[in-house]
Amino acid sequence: MRAVEAARPGGPDVLVCHEMPDPVPGPGEVLLDVVAAGVNRADLLQRAGSYPPPPGAPAWPGLEVAGVVASLGEGVAGPQDGGWAVGDRVAALLAGGGYASRVTVPAGHVLPVPDGTDLVDAAGLPEAVCTAWSNLVDVGRLRAGEDVLVQGGSGGVGSVAVQLAAALGARVLATAGGPERAARCEELGAAVGIDHRAGLFTRAVSDATAGRGVDLVLDVLGAGALADNLGVLATDGRLVVIGLQRGRRAEIDLGHLLAKRLTVAGTTLRSRPSAEKTALVAAVREHVWPMLADGRVRPVVHARLPLERAADAHRLLDSGEVFGKVLLTT
């Protein structure tokens, strides 16, 4: 098979595509012929040497793929038992190794690709949808009728989170860089798109909520946005941090936290135990996949590049100009 790995920690040019032995599915695993892999910011961090793969995961990047089932490992249920069949169109959540033409994955981390969804575009869904569902619903306790702010609504996770929150009956505010990108967030279902480059972010949130603030903030920015995120929360509001694009360390005014009964939570997906991921994938299949089938949620793809151009894909994602996902095709 072909795979892309970093020859050493560094910039995009360290990514090299070369031939490697085909993986063999172990007990409980499925072998997939990959048609496309999603590119995530975690991949850029791994390439730079600051986000190593968890134990047991392949050394090369890639947290989500779409493709076709090639074979089943021992103990994997077949179609007669509600499981998988060779030739099924699927997408999968990975701990790593997606930048390859073949991958193995636990059977419980695999999702069927609904009819009407492009198989290549489906590669941009598993990581984003699982992250959005987990943090909006499980951690953020989002309820219909609440106001939710998605920081980075133009990103891979953000573009899905906007759609998902709207489909769940929330009123969505979303930030993006520039008026056109903010308007595109509104096309995805946001009631209010906010151009964060205009420098009036907190005022825009206040105006949109009649001064009350939002019930939930889903944040990819981290330290650099912490004070503003806490400032725009309503009483009993929740901040869920899922990214650190603007730093790792910041101060919290605990008096403000106590007075407004705020909750701050942070999560990652990649390092969770396999059983937790299996339960999350099952919840996504039950609750979100019908939204994909009926069009309430859809993949948002900025660009498709061949696997051999992984370095260009990383440069593109790092440019800040991507809306949605960048995909690598095999």
Sequence and secondary structure as in RCSB ss.txt:
>XXXX:A:sequence
MRAVEAARPGGPDVLVCHEMPDPVPGPGEVLLDVVAAGVNRADLLQRAGSYPPPPGAPAWPGLEVAGVVASLGEG
VAGPQDGGWAVGDRVAALLAGGGYASRVTVPAGHVLPVPDGTDLVDAAGLPEAVCTAWSNLVDVGRLRAGEDVLV
QGGSGGVGSVAVQLAAALGARVLATAGGPERAARCEELGAAVGIDHRAGLFTRAVSDATAGRGVDLVLDVLGAGA
LADNLGVLATDGRLVVIGLQRGRRAEIDLGHLLAKRLTVAGTTLRSRPSAEKTALVAAVREHVWPMLADGRVRPV
VHARLPLERAADAHRLLDSGEVFGKVLLTT
>XXXX:A:secstr
 EEEEESSSSSGGGEEEEE       TTEEEEEEEEEEE HHHHHHHHTSS   TTS SS  SEEEEEEEEE TT
   GGGT   TT EEEEE SS  SBSEEEEEGGGEEE  TTS TTGGGGSHHHHHHHHIIIIIIT   TT EEEE
TTTTSHHHHHHHHHHHHTT EEEEEESSHHHHHHHHHTT SEEEEGGGS HHHHHHHHTTTS EEEEEESSGGGG
HHHHHHTEEEEEEEEE   TT S     HHHHHHTT EEEE  STTS HHHHHHHHHHHHHHTHHHHHTTSS   
EEEEEEGGGHHHHHHHHHTT   SEEEEE 
